[in-house]
Amino acid sequence: MCGRFTLTDSPRAIGERFLVDALEPFPPRYNIAPTQPILVLRADEHRRAGDGGVRRIAHLARWGLIPGWTKDPSTIPLLFNARSESAGERNSFKAALRHRRCLVPASGFYEWRREGGRRGTPFFVRPRAPGPIAFAGLCETYLAADGSEIDTAAILTTHSNAALADLHERMPVVIGPDDAERWLDCRDSEPRDVVDLLRPAENAFFEAIPVSERVNAVANMGPEVQEPVEPSSKPPGEPPPAAQGSLF
């Protein structure tokens, strides 16, 4: 599950890693929530990078996909996440998975460990290596009755890796820079051609840090939401020990 994430890396760092030109300056965002605008990257089929790859275009989209067939968005649930295992079978997502795949740049995400049946300690889950990452996303442009257009997006999730499984059973799909072109190529590839990318990150990719409960409130948008706190139990995110081989 991914209900909050961050984007604090610089536009330059994002542009260099994911082949985006002329990103407009933007402030760091420490507590991005559904329905807010998020940065998405899509392939620009009309322009090629110097190495032959497709350049990317960046734009803002509402975090919460509205399917194109929707007549009244108030009648559908908030679709900010999509299960990668079933997105190709659901009417809400299958057209976007085929034609409008995107990347959602991020610096990390938040997850809450369940404690006694309720939402407990929040954790900031961030990559161990420096630099921005990108979640697999789906885009859809909703045409309202008044003729206005709303760009919307959802983040694809998969089952958690072993390191984060005790924190939550789901995690966002991460698309590495080397796989970005294949993921974004909706012209020459179909969903079956990229299904292998919809997998959990390696166990050592993320670390999870217990943080202040300030992140629970959407109104708290500063760096203080990432202040570490003492965990109530062993924090997740440590790679599991290697299994001892069996002699039988």
Accessible surface in RSA format (square Angstrom, percent):
REM  Atomic radii and reference values for relative SASA: ProtOr
REM  Chains: A
REM  Algorithm: Lee & Richards
REM  Probe-radius: 1.40
REM  Slices: 20
REM RES _ NUM      All-atoms   Total-Side   Main-Chain    Non-polar    All polar
REM                ABS   REL    ABS   REL    ABS   REL    ABS   REL    ABS   REL
RES MET A   1    79.63  41.2  79.45  52.6   0.18   0.4  60.14  51.1  19.49  25.8
RES CYS A   2     0.00   0.0   0.00   0.0   0.00   0.0   0.00   0.0   0.00   0.0
RES GLY A   3    20.89  25.8   0.00   N/A  20.89  25.8  15.58  42.8   5.32  11.9
RES ARG A   4    25.62  10.8  25.62  13.1   0.00   0.0   1.94   2.7  23.68  14.4
RES PHE A   5     1.62   0.8   1.62   1.0   0.00   0.0   1.62   1.0   0.00   0.0
RES THR A   6     0.05   0.0   0.05   0.0   0.00   0.0   0.00   0.0   0.05   0.1
RES LEU A   7     5.99   3.3   5.93   4.2   0.07   0.2   5.93   4.2   0.07   0.2
RES THR A   8    49.23  35.0  27.88  28.3  21.35  50.9   8.28  11.1  40.94  61.9
RES ASP A   9    32.39  22.7  24.27  24.2   8.11  19.2   6.37  15.0  26.02  25.9
RES SER A  10    56.45  47.7  46.38  61.9  10.07  23.2  42.85  91.3  13.59  19.0
RES PRO A  11    29.45  21.5  28.14  25.7   1.30   4.7  28.42  23.5   1.03   6.4
RES ARG A  12   182.48  76.6 171.10  87.2  11.38  27.1  68.57  93.7 113.91  69.0
RES ALA A  13    32.35  29.7  25.72  39.7   6.63  15.1  30.15  42.5   2.21   5.8
RES ILE A  14     0.00   0.0   0.00   0.0   0.00   0.0   0.00   0.0   0.00   0.0
RES GLY A  15     8.53  10.5   0.00   N/A   8.53  10.5   6.27  17.2   2.26   5.1
RES GLU A  16   115.96  66.6  89.87  68.0  26.09  62.1  48.34  93.5  67.62  55.2
RES ARG A  17    93.36  39.2  75.30  38.4  18.05  43.0  16.42  22.4  76.93  46.6
RES PHE A  18     0.30   0.1   0.30   0.2   0.00   0.0   0.30   0.2   0.00   0.0
RES LEU A  19    49.61  27.6  49.29  35.3   0.32   0.8  49.61  34.8   0.00   0.0
RES VAL A  20    10.33   6.8   1.61   1.5   8.72  21.0   1.61   1.4   8.72  23.7
RES ASP A  21    67.02  46.9  51.03  50.8  15.99  37.8  25.24  59.4  41.77  41.7
RES ALA A  22   100.43  92.3  58.02  89.5  42.41  96.5  75.26 106.0  25.17  66.7
RES LEU A  23    31.44  17.5  10.15   7.3  21.29  53.5  11.51   8.1  19.93  53.6
RES GLU A  24   134.52  77.2 129.81  98.2   4.71  11.2  60.85 117.7  73.67  60.1
RES PRO A  25   118.60  86.4  97.32  88.7  21.28  77.3  98.51  81.3  20.09 124.9
RES PHE A  26    53.72  26.9  35.16  21.8  18.56  48.3  40.20  24.4  13.51  38.7
RES PRO A  27    96.54  70.4  89.52  81.6   7.02  25.5  95.83  79.1   0.71   4.4
RES PRO A  28    71.15  51.9  57.48  52.4  13.68  49.7  59.41  49.1  11.74  73.0
RES ARG A  29    61.05  25.6  57.66  29.4   3.39   8.1  31.82  43.5  29.23  17.7
RES TYR A  30    42.13  19.7  41.67  23.7   0.46   1.2  14.25  10.7  27.88  34.4
RES ASN A  31     4.35   3.0   0.00   0.0   4.35  10.5   0.67   1.6   3.68   3.6
RES ILE A  32     1.26   0.7   0.80   0.6   0.46   1.1   1.26   0.9   0.00   0.0
RES ALA A  33     4.86   4.5   4.86   7.5   0.00   0.0   4.86   6.8   0.00   0.0
RES PRO A  34    27.00  19.7  18.71  17.1   8.29  30.1  18.71  15.5   8.29  51.5
RES THR A  35    74.74  53.2  57.41  58.2  17.33  41.3  34.80  46.7  39.93  60.4
RES GLN A  36    39.19  21.9  37.36  27.3   1.83   4.3  21.06  44.8  18.12  13.7
RES PRO A  37    70.05  51.1  69.44  63.3   0.61   2.2  69.82  57.6   0.23   1.5
RES ILE A  38     0.67   0.4   0.38   0.3   0.29   0.7   0.67   0.5   0.00   0.0
RES LEU A  39    17.70   9.9  14.36  10.3   3.34   8.4  14.36  10.1   3.34   9.0
RES VAL A  40     0.00   0.0   0.00   0.0   0.00   0.0   0.00   0.0   0.00   0.0
RES LEU A  41     0.00   0.0   0.00   0.0   0.00   0.0   0.00   0.0   0.00   0.0
RES ARG A  42    59.54  25.0  59.54  30.4   0.00   0.0   5.21   7.1  54.33  32.9
RES ALA A  43    22.11  20.3   6.10   9.4  16.01  36.4   6.10   8.6  16.01  42.4
RES ASP A  44    19.05  13.3  17.04  17.0   2.01   4.8   2.88   6.8  16.16  16.1
RES GLU A  45    54.76  31.4  39.01  29.5  15.75  37.5  33.80  65.4  20.96  17.1
RES HIS A  46   173.52  94.8 139.32  96.8  34.19  87.5  95.65  98.6  77.87  90.6
RES ARG A  47   106.30  44.6 102.39  52.2   3.92   9.3  46.30  63.3  60.00  36.4
RES ARG A  48   128.19  53.8  99.40  50.7  28.79  68.6  51.61  70.5  76.58  46.4
RES ALA A  49    10.38   9.5   2.60   4.0   7.78  17.7   4.69   6.6   5.69  15.1
RES GLY A  50    92.79 114.4   0.00   N/A  92.79 114.4  47.66 130.8  45.13 101.1
RES ASP A  51   122.78  86.0  78.19  77.8  44.59 105.4  52.59 123.8  70.19  70.0
RES GLY A  52    43.06  53.1   0.00   N/A  43.06  53.1  33.04  90.7  10.03  22.5
RES GLY A  53     7.11   8.8   0.00   N/A   7.11   8.8   5.74  15.8   1.37   3.1
RES VAL A  54    10.13   6.7  10.13   9.2   0.00   0.0  10.13   8.8   0.00   0.0
RES ARG A  55    39.79  16.7  39.79  20.3   0.00   0.0   6.24   8.5  33.55  20.3
RES ARG A  56     9.14   3.8   6.22   3.2   2.92   7.0   0.00   0.0   9.14   5.5
RES ILE A  57    77.24  44.0  74.03  55.2   3.21   7.7  77.24  55.6   0.00   0.0
RES ALA A  58    35.38  32.5   5.81   9.0  29.57  67.3   5.86   8.2  29.53  78.2
RES HIS A  59    52.25  28.6  43.31  30.1   8.94  22.9  49.38  50.9   2.86   3.3
RES LEU A  60   109.67  61.1  96.13  68.8  13.54  34.0  96.32  67.6  13.36  35.9
RES ALA A  61     3.50   3.2   0.04   0.1   3.47   7.9   3.50   4.9   0.00   0.0
RES ARG A  62    68.80  28.9  63.58  32.4   5.22  12.4  22.52  30.8  46.28  28.0
RES TRP A  63     0.00   0.0   0.00   0.0   0.00   0.0   0.00   0.0   0.00   0.0
RES GLY A  64     0.00   0.0   0.00   N/A   0.00   0.0   0.00   0.0   0.00   0.0
RES LEU A  65     1.58   0.9   0.00   0.0   1.58   4.0   0.00   0.0   1.58   4.3
RES ILE A  66     6.44   3.7   6.44   4.8   0.00   0.0   6.44   4.6   0.00   0.0
RES PRO A  67     1.75   1.3   1.66   1.5   0.09   0.3   1.75   1.4   0.00   0.0
RES GLY A  68    47.58  58.7   0.00   N/A  47.58  58.7  21.00  57.6  26.58  59.5
RES TRP A  69   145.69  58.5 119.65  57.9  26.04  61.1 130.59  69.6  15.10  24.5
RES THR A  70     9.79   7.0   1.55   1.6   8.24  19.6   2.49   3.3   7.30  11.0
RES LYS A  71   196.88  96.1 166.47 102.1  30.41  72.4 116.02 104.4  80.87  86.1
RES ASP A  72    65.56  45.9  63.05  62.8   2.52   6.0  23.54  55.4  42.02  41.9
RES PRO A  73    46.97  34.2  38.93  35.5   8.04  29.2  39.18  32.4   7.78  48.4
RES SER A  74    98.23  83.0  56.18  75.0  42.05  96.9  55.97 119.2  42.27  59.2
RES THR A  75   102.51  72.9  64.92  65.8  37.59  89.6  62.84  84.4  39.67  60.0
RES ILE A  76    38.81  22.1  22.49  16.8  16.32  39.3  24.83  17.9  13.98  37.9
RES PRO A  77    97.06  70.7  82.19  74.9  14.88  54.1  94.46  78.0   2.60  16.2
RES LEU A  78    73.36  40.9  49.27  35.2  24.09  60.6  53.17  37.3  20.19  54.3
RES LEU A  79    15.74   8.8  13.90   9.9   1.84   4.6  15.15  10.6   0.59   1.6
RES PHE A  80    36.10  18.1  35.75  22.1   0.35   0.9  35.75  21.7   0.35   1.0
RES ASN A  81    23.95  16.5  11.03  10.7  12.93  31.1  11.17  26.9  12.78  12.4
RES ALA A  82     2.45   2.3   0.05   0.1   2.39   5.4   2.45   3.4   0.00   0.0
RES ARG A  83   123.59  51.9 120.90  61.6   2.68   6.4  46.09  63.0  77.50  47.0
RES SER A  84    10.98   9.3   1.66   2.2   9.32  21.5   0.48   1.0  10.50  14.7
RES GLU A  85    98.43  56.5  63.89  48.3  34.54  82.2  67.18 129.9  31.24  25.5
RES SER A  86    32.28  27.3  32.26  43.1   0.02   0.1  27.56  58.7   4.72   6.6
RES ALA A  87     0.52   0.5   0.31   0.5   0.21   0.5   0.52   0.7   0.00   0.0
RES GLY A  88    38.58  47.6   0.00   N/A  38.58  47.6  17.85  49.0  20.73  46.4
RES GLU A  89   143.30  82.3 114.43  86.6  28.86  68.7  48.95  94.7  94.34  77.0
RES ARG A  90   106.23  44.6 101.97  52.0   4.26  10.1  32.74  44.7  73.49  44.5
RES ASN A  91    99.37  68.5  87.32  84.4  12.06  29.0  16.83  40.5  82.55  79.8
RES SER A  92    15.72  13.3  13.19  17.6   2.53   5.8   0.00   0.0  15.72  22.0
RES PHE A  93     0.71   0.4   0.59   0.4   0.12   0.3   0.71   0.4   0.00   0.0
RES LYS A  94    99.80  48.7  95.06  58.3   4.74  11.3  49.56  44.6  50.24  53.5
RES ALA A  95    45.99  42.3  40.72  62.8   5.26  12.0  45.74  64.4   0.24   0.6
RES ALA A  96     0.31   0.3   0.00   0.0   0.31   0.7   0.00   0.0   0.31   0.8
RES LEU A  97     8.55   4.8   8.55   6.1   0.00   0.0   8.55   6.0   0.00   0.0
RES ARG A  98    65.32  27.4  65.32  33.3   0.00   0.0  24.70  33.8  40.62  24.6
RES HIS A  99    99.01  54.1  86.86  60.4  12.15  31.1  48.74  50.2  50.28  58.5
RES ARG A 100    59.52  25.0  58.81  30.0   0.71   1.7  17.75  24.3  41.77  25.3
RES ARG A 101     3.01   1.3   0.00   0.0   3.01   7.2   0.00   0.0   3.01   1.8
RES CYS A 102     0.00   0.0   0.00   0.0   0.00   0.0   0.00   0.0   0.00   0.0
RES LEU A 103     0.00   0.0   0.00   0.0   0.00   0.0   0.00   0.0   0.00   0.0
RES VAL A 104     0.26   0.2   0.26   0.2   0.00   0.0   0.26   0.2   0.00   0.0
RES PRO A 105     0.74   0.5   0.00   0.0   0.74   2.7   0.00   0.0   0.74   4.6
RES ALA A 106     0.00   0.0   0.00   0.0   0.00   0.0   0.00   0.0   0.00   0.0
RES SER A 107    12.40  10.5   7.00   9.3   5.41  12.5   7.44  15.8   4.96   7.0
RES GLY A 108     0.00   0.0   0.00   N/A   0.00   0.0   0.00   0.0   0.00   0.0
RES PHE A 109     2.88   1.4   2.88   1.8   0.00   0.0   2.88   1.7   0.00   0.0
RES TYR A 110     0.28   0.1   0.00   0.0   0.28   0.7   0.00   0.0   0.28   0.3
RES GLU A 111    12.96   7.4  12.96   9.8   0.00   0.0   1.86   3.6  11.10   9.1
RES TRP A 112    18.11   7.3  14.72   7.1   3.39   8.0  14.72   7.9   3.39   5.5
RES ARG A 113    24.76  10.4  24.76  12.6   0.00   0.0  15.59  21.3   9.17   5.6
RES ARG A 114   159.71  67.1 141.05  71.9  18.65  44.4  52.75  72.1 106.96  64.8
RES GLU A 115    49.61  28.5  41.81  31.6   7.80  18.6  31.19  60.3  18.42  15.0
RES GLY A 116    89.73 110.7   0.00   N/A  89.73 110.7  46.38 127.3  43.35  97.1
RES GLY A 117    71.63  88.3   0.00   N/A  71.63  88.3  37.60 103.2  34.03  76.2
RES ARG A 118   151.35  63.5 148.78  75.8   2.57   6.1  62.63  85.6  88.73  53.8
RES ARG A 119   113.53  47.7  97.13  49.5  16.40  39.0  32.76  44.8  80.77  49.0
RES GLY A 120     6.32   7.8   0.00   N/A   6.32   7.8   3.31   9.1   3.00   6.7
RES THR A 121    22.02  15.7  19.60  19.9   2.41   5.8   8.42  11.3  13.60  20.6
RES PRO A 122     0.79   0.6   0.79   0.7   0.00   0.0   0.79   0.7   0.00   0.0
RES PHE A 123     0.49   0.2   0.49   0.3   0.00   0.0   0.49   0.3   0.00   0.0
RES PHE A 124    13.25   6.6  13.25   8.2   0.00   0.0  13.25   8.0   0.00   0.0
RES VAL A 125     0.00   0.0   0.00   0.0   0.00   0.0   0.00   0.0   0.00   0.0
RES ARG A 126    95.81  40.2  95.81  48.8   0.00   0.0  14.86  20.3  80.94  49.1
RES PRO A 127    16.16  11.8   8.02   7.3   8.14  29.6   8.02   6.6   8.14  50.6
RES ARG A 128    97.00  40.7  68.53  34.9  28.47  67.8  40.19  54.9  56.82  34.4
RES ALA A 129    66.99  61.6  57.61  88.9   9.37  21.3  62.63  88.2   4.36  11.5
RES PRO A 130   121.29  88.4 105.78  96.4  15.51  56.4 116.76  96.4   4.53  28.2
RES GLY A 131    23.03  28.4   0.00   N/A  23.03  28.4  11.62  31.9  11.41  25.5
RES PRO A 132     2.96   2.2   2.57   2.3   0.39   1.4   2.57   2.1   0.39   2.4
RES ILE A 133    10.33   5.9   7.45   5.5   2.88   6.9  10.33   7.4   0.00   0.0
RES ALA A 134     0.09   0.1   0.00   0.0   0.09   0.2   0.00   0.0   0.09   0.2
RES PHE A 135     0.00   0.0   0.00   0.0   0.00   0.0   0.00   0.0   0.00   0.0
RES ALA A 136     0.00   0.0   0.00   0.0   0.00   0.0   0.00   0.0   0.00   0.0
RES GLY A 137     0.00   0.0   0.00   N/A   0.00   0.0   0.00   0.0   0.00   0.0
RES LEU A 138     0.00   0.0   0.00   0.0   0.00   0.0   0.00   0.0   0.00   0.0
RES CYS A 139     3.47   2.6   3.47   3.9   0.00   0.0   3.34   8.5   0.13   0.1
RES GLU A 140    17.25   9.9  15.68  11.9   1.57   3.7   1.34   2.6  15.91  13.0
RES THR A 141    53.53  38.1  39.07  39.6  14.46  34.5  24.75  33.2  28.78  43.5
RES TYR A 142    11.27   5.3  11.27   6.4   0.00   0.0   4.40   3.3   6.87   8.5
RES LEU A 143   115.83  64.5  98.57  70.5  17.26  43.4  98.57  69.2  17.26  46.5
RES ALA A 144    20.34  18.7  16.38  25.3   3.96   9.0  16.39  23.1   3.95  10.5
RES ALA A 145   115.80 106.5  67.80 104.6  48.00 109.2  81.27 114.4  34.54  91.5
RES ASP A 146   121.11  84.8  78.64  78.3  42.47 100.4  51.48 121.2  69.63  69.4
RES GLY A 147    50.18  61.9   0.00   N/A  50.18  61.9  29.49  80.9  20.68  46.3
RES SER A 148    53.11  44.9  42.98  57.4  10.13  23.3  45.18  96.2   7.93  11.1
RES GLU A 149   126.66  72.7  96.09  72.7  30.57  72.8  21.03  40.7 105.63  86.2
RES ILE A 150    64.92  36.9  62.20  46.3   2.72   6.6  64.92  46.7   0.00   0.0
RES ASP A 151    57.42  40.2  49.53  49.3   7.89  18.7   6.42  15.1  51.00  50.9
RES THR A 152     0.57   0.4   0.00   0.0   0.57   1.4   0.00   0.0   0.57   0.9
RES ALA A 153     0.00   0.0   0.00   0.0   0.00   0.0   0.00   0.0   0.00   0.0
RES ALA A 154     0.07   0.1   0.02   0.0   0.05   0.1   0.07   0.1   0.00   0.0
RES ILE A 155     0.00   0.0   0.00   0.0   0.00   0.0   0.00   0.0   0.00   0.0
RES LEU A 156     0.21   0.1   0.21   0.1   0.00   0.0   0.21   0.1   0.00   0.0
RES THR A 157     3.84   2.7   3.84   3.9   0.00   0.0   0.26   0.4   3.58   5.4
RES THR A 158     3.03   2.2   3.03   3.1   0.00   0.0   0.00   0.0   3.03   4.6
RES HIS A 159   103.16  56.4 103.16  71.7   0.00   0.0  71.71  73.9  31.45  36.6
RES SER A 160    13.15  11.1   1.90   2.5  11.24  25.9   1.05   2.2  12.10  16.9
RES ASN A 161    11.00   7.6   5.71   5.5   5.29  12.7  10.56  25.4   0.45   0.4
RES ALA A 162    65.30  60.0  36.44  56.2  28.87  65.7  43.30  61.0  22.00  58.3
RES ALA A 163     6.53   6.0   0.48   0.7   6.05  13.8   2.63   3.7   3.90  10.3
RES LEU A 164     5.28   2.9   5.11   3.7   0.17   0.4   5.11   3.6   0.17   0.5
RES ALA A 165    56.33  51.8  40.32  62.2  16.01  36.4  40.43  56.9  15.90  42.1
RES ASP A 166    93.12  65.2  65.09  64.8  28.03  66.3  50.40 118.6  42.72  42.6
RES LEU A 167     8.58   4.8   1.99   1.4   6.59  16.6   2.45   1.7   6.13  16.5
RES HIS A 168    48.81  26.7  41.69  29.0   7.12  18.2  27.33  28.2  21.48  25.0
RES GLU A 169   124.07  71.2 113.31  85.7  10.76  25.6  41.45  80.2  82.61  67.4
RES ARG A 170    17.26   7.2  15.10   7.7   2.15   5.1  10.68  14.6   6.58   4.0
RES MET A 171     0.94   0.5   0.94   0.6   0.00   0.0   0.94   0.8   0.00   0.0
RES PRO A 172     0.07   0.1   0.00   0.0   0.07   0.3   0.00   0.0   0.07   0.4
RES VAL A 173     0.00   0.0   0.00   0.0   0.00   0.0   0.00   0.0   0.00   0.0
RES VAL A 174    25.88  17.0   9.99   9.0  15.89  38.3   9.99   8.7  15.89  43.1
RES ILE A 175     2.45   1.4   0.82   0.6   1.64   3.9   1.79   1.3   0.66   1.8
RES GLY A 176    26.32  32.5   0.00   N/A  26.32  32.5  21.94  60.2   4.37   9.8
RES PRO A 177    67.33  49.1  53.10  48.4  14.23  51.7  53.63  44.3  13.70  85.2
RES ASP A 178   145.22 101.7 111.81 111.3  33.41  79.0  38.52  90.7 106.70 106.4
RES ASP A 179    36.07  25.3  35.57  35.4   0.51   1.2   0.69   1.6  35.38  35.3
RES ALA A 180     0.00   0.0   0.00   0.0   0.00   0.0   0.00   0.0   0.00   0.0
RES GLU A 181    67.62  38.8  65.80  49.8   1.82   4.3  28.50  55.1  39.12  31.9
RES ARG A 182    94.34  39.6  87.27  44.5   7.07  16.8  56.63  77.4  37.72  22.9
RES TRP A 183     0.00   0.0   0.00   0.0   0.00   0.0   0.00   0.0   0.00   0.0
RES LEU A 184     5.31   3.0   1.48   1.1   3.83   9.6   1.48   1.0   3.83  10.3
RES ASP A 185    35.07  24.6  33.65  33.5   1.42   3.4  10.70  25.2  24.37  24.3
RES CYS A 186    20.18  15.3  14.47  16.1   5.71  13.4  12.19  30.9   8.00   8.6
RES ARG A 187   135.83  57.0 107.60  54.9  28.23  67.2  63.62  87.0  72.21  43.8
RES ASP A 188   104.62  73.3  68.37  68.0  36.25  85.7  30.62  72.1  74.00  73.8
RES SER A 189    11.78  10.0  10.75  14.4   1.03   2.4  11.51  24.5   0.27   0.4
RES GLU A 190    59.90  34.4  59.90  45.3   0.00   0.0   9.24  17.9  50.67  41.4
RES PRO A 191    35.81  26.1  33.36  30.4   2.46   8.9  33.69  27.8   2.12  13.2
RES ARG A 192   177.00  74.3 154.82  78.9  22.19  52.8  67.96  92.9 109.05  66.1
RES ASP A 193    62.22  43.6  49.82  49.6  12.40  29.3  19.90  46.8  42.32  42.2
RES VAL A 194     0.29   0.2   0.29   0.3   0.00   0.0   0.29   0.2   0.00   0.0
RES VAL A 195    93.05  61.2  86.78  78.6   6.27  15.1  86.78  75.4   6.27  17.0
RES ASP A 196    75.05  52.6  60.10  59.8  14.95  35.3  49.35 116.1  25.70  25.6
RES LEU A 197     4.77   2.7   2.84   2.0   1.93   4.9   3.06   2.1   1.72   4.6
RES LEU A 198    25.10  14.0   9.61   6.9  15.50  39.0   9.72   6.8  15.38  41.4
RES ARG A 199   117.81  49.5 114.95  58.6   2.86   6.8  51.31  70.1  66.50  40.3
RES PRO A 200    30.54  22.3  20.44  18.6  10.11  36.7  20.46  16.9  10.09  62.7
RES ALA A 201    14.92  13.7   2.40   3.7  12.52  28.5  12.35  17.4   2.56   6.8
RES GLU A 202   137.46  78.9 131.48  99.5   5.97  14.2  56.85 110.0  80.61  65.8
RES ASN A 203    51.73  35.7  48.07  46.5   3.66   8.8   8.13  19.6  43.60  42.1
RES ALA A 204    54.28  49.9  48.17  74.3   6.12  13.9  48.56  68.4   5.72  15.2
RES PHE A 205    68.55  34.3  59.11  36.6   9.44  24.6  66.81  40.5   1.74   5.0
RES PHE A 206     1.22   0.6   0.85   0.5   0.37   1.0   0.85   0.5   0.37   1.0
RES GLU A 207    42.59  24.5  42.47  32.1   0.12   0.3   4.92   9.5  37.67  30.8
RES ALA A 208     9.13   8.4   0.00   0.0   9.13  20.8   0.00   0.0   9.13  24.2
RES ILE A 209    32.25  18.4  31.76  23.7   0.50   1.2  32.25  23.2   0.00   0.0
RES PRO A 210     9.95   7.3   9.95   9.1   0.00   0.0   9.95   8.2   0.00   0.0
RES VAL A 211     1.60   1.1   0.16   0.1   1.44   3.5   0.16   0.1   1.44   3.9
RES SER A 212    13.79  11.7  10.86  14.5   2.93   6.8   6.79  14.5   7.01   9.8
RES GLU A 213   118.38  68.0 107.95  81.7  10.43  24.8  33.08  64.0  85.30  69.6
RES ARG A 214   107.17  45.0 100.29  51.1   6.88  16.4  30.35  41.5  76.82  46.6
RES VAL A 215     0.00   0.0   0.00   0.0   0.00   0.0   0.00   0.0   0.00   0.0
RES ASN A 216    50.74  35.0  38.84  37.5  11.90  28.6  16.52  39.8  34.22  33.1
RES ALA A 217    46.82  43.0  39.47  60.9   7.35  16.7  46.82  65.9   0.00   0.0
RES VAL A 218    62.79  41.3  58.56  53.0   4.23  10.2  58.56  50.9   4.23  11.5
RES ALA A 219    88.24  81.1  61.25  94.5  26.99  61.4  70.20  98.9  18.04  47.8
RES ASN A 220    46.89  32.3  44.40  42.9   2.49   6.0   3.02   7.3  43.88  42.4
RES MET A 221   122.68  63.5 110.21  72.9  12.47  29.7  81.47  69.3  41.21  54.6
RES GLY A 222    18.69  23.0   0.00   N/A  18.69  23.0  15.47  42.5   3.22   7.2
RES PRO A 223    83.02  60.5  77.16  70.3   5.86  21.3  77.50  64.0   5.53  34.4
RES GLU A 224    60.66  34.8  57.29  43.3   3.37   8.0  27.70  53.6  32.96  26.9
RES VAL A 225     0.00   0.0   0.00   0.0   0.00   0.0   0.00   0.0   0.00   0.0
RES GLN A 226    40.18  22.5  30.82  22.5   9.35  22.3   9.28  19.8  30.90  23.4
RES GLU A 227    84.17  48.3  81.67  61.8   2.51   6.0  32.24  62.4  51.93  42.4
RES PRO A 228   100.12  73.0  79.27  72.3  20.85  75.8  79.51  65.6  20.61 128.1
RES VAL A 229    62.51  41.1  47.58  43.1  14.94  36.0  57.23  49.7   5.29  14.3
RES GLU A 230   161.42  92.7 140.29 106.1  21.13  50.3  64.13 124.0  97.30  79.4
RES PRO A 231    47.85  34.9  29.14  26.6  18.71  68.0  29.25  24.2  18.60 115.6
RES SER A 232    87.68  74.1  43.77  58.4  43.91 101.2  50.74 108.0  36.95  51.8
RES SER A 233    58.82  49.7  45.35  60.5  13.47  31.0  51.74 110.2   7.08   9.9
RES LYS A 234   152.15  74.2 136.25  83.6  15.91  37.9 107.96  97.2  44.19  47.1
RES PRO A 235    41.36  30.1  40.05  36.5   1.30   4.7  40.05  33.1   1.30   8.1
RES PRO A 236     7.70   5.6   0.00   0.0   7.70  28.0   5.02   4.1   2.68  16.7
RES GLY A 237     0.97   1.2   0.00   N/A   0.97   1.2   0.76   2.1   0.21   0.5
RES GLU A 238    95.94  55.1  87.24  66.0   8.70  20.7  26.52  51.3  69.42  56.7
RES PRO A 239    58.69  42.8  44.27  40.4  14.42  52.4  44.27  36.5  14.42  89.7
RES PRO A 240    58.74  42.8  40.06  36.5  18.69  67.9  44.76  37.0  13.98  86.9
RES PRO A 241   126.82  92.4 102.95  93.8  23.87  86.8 114.40  94.4  12.42  77.2
RES ALA A 242   102.91  94.6  65.74 101.4  37.17  84.6  76.48 107.7  26.43  70.0
RES ALA A 243    99.88  91.8  65.08 100.4  34.81  79.2  73.64 103.7  26.24  69.5
RES GLN A 244   173.69  97.1 140.26 102.5  33.43  79.6  53.80 114.5 119.89  90.9
RES GLY A 245    61.61  76.0   0.00   N/A  61.61  76.0  41.33 113.4  20.28  45.4
RES SER A 246    90.13  76.2  51.50  68.7  38.63  89.0  46.55  99.1  43.58  61.1
RES LEU A 247   167.82  93.5 131.94  94.4  35.88  90.2 137.46  96.5  30.36  81.7
RES PHE A 248   224.01 112.1 161.22  99.9  62.79 163.4 197.83 119.9  26.19  74.9
END  Absolute sums over single chains surface
CHAIN  1 A    12482.9       9721.7       2761.2       7022.0       5460.9
END  Absolute sums over all chains
TOTAL         12482.9       9721.7       2761.2       7022.0       5460.9
